[in-house]
Amino acid sequence: MPAIAHSQTSGTAPSFVDNFDRLDQKFWYVSDGWNNGSHQNCTWSKDQVSVQEGVLELSFEERKTGERDFACGEIQTRQRFGYGTFEARIKTAEGSGLNSAFFTYIGPTDKKPHDEIDFEVLGKDSSRVQVNQYISAKGGNEKLVDVEGGANAAFNDYAFVWEKERLRFYLNGNLVQEVTDPTKIPVNAQKIFFSLWGTDTLSDWMGKFAYQGPAGMQIDRVAYTAPGEKCLFPESLTCTLD
């Protein structure tokens, strides 16, 4: 199971680091048997989620599943996390119309407003990652950041530090976006998600979907460090932050 550290922060789950030696389904919930709406051209399937040699893989493939002709993968934490540092080491999928996402989210299904913090790599152009956040369902905070060498070509480290008065996004240890407007910073504790999905309808944003065969998103590690706690692993961003 993920290594859990005691958290001193109230209202949030404890700090953890998961190197995906296996998929602990007491910690992670695997989405299975539905889609998120008409914009999504695939059905979430547990068969598109696997762990091999310490790497979690979410896959997308042509396979009639539920109401869709394609199957895709998603996992989410069962617990919610508040202010702190969120980190993931990821290699993304390639292909127009695909979205490889590392994000936190809470919403109406959990009887909370829609709050969200995002890293999304659109397979139409894996040279950039989009960062964004939603506050009570209001987004419009997108910024595109160059990923040297391509997000799909190698593993890269994505992280954000979420504080009450500041939200900072990092790519490979470098600060790429800082938000200090309190009206643009989420306030509700959220679940951590990884997902790979496709669209037929959001072509202006994600590119025209053109299936080129199975695709995969790989996650080597994910961690959450509560405010004020020591870094959990040597490569953690929290080892170098003030």
Phi, psi and omega in degrees: 000162178303145176288122185254133175250148178294134180255134179265359183268126181284152175077014180217154176291163183292162172299151178202160167225133180237116178265008176054047168294332172203172177260109181275104185280358168281336179263320182251140172257129181262119180293136186203122168099010178212175173232168185270004179139182186295339181285345185257126185263012181226159176256132175300132181220132178298337180288348178263014180236123180210160175235127178220127176052045175078017179230130173276132176239129170253131186237159179231128180207160177283111180197115182303116183218122182059232182269003187239159179271357181232154177241145183215169189238145177207142169230157177213150177290151176279337180259165179252148183234137179259212183308143181154193182250126181247128185224144175211144177251116195223145166240124191265167179278160178241143177142128179301135181090002179253153181225119174258118190232139168236116186204167170245149186204145166215152184195194185304328179295338176256015178059040177225161172297159178283101172245145187200146174226127194234143153241125178224128174251119179272125186297348177290337181207087184282007178277355182221153173241141178260128172255150185193163171211151178241139176233116184050047176074006178260119179254231179078022181247027187293143170217134177264133184236131179294138175248108184300127179085346178100132182293338182268352186269337183200170176285138176230156182258120179247134182209151168222146178249115186253116178234167183300322186246009182200140175230122182238133176255138180232144173234119182050042176084356182256134178292125183240347179200135177227129181242125180237357176284114184299337179285351181246019179240122179300157182236345185265134176304144189226161173272153178265132182236149161231135179209151172229120184213170181229168181219149169255345191250333184267044188294330178298328182264309188262355181093157179291127182291130177215102186295126181242018183108175182303145179228156182218148174244132183243138178236119184271331184195149172218146181210152171229129178240119180292154180304136175084356181267155179291154180296146189268341180208154190302326184274001185296141175301329183292344177290339186247347182282152173287000000 
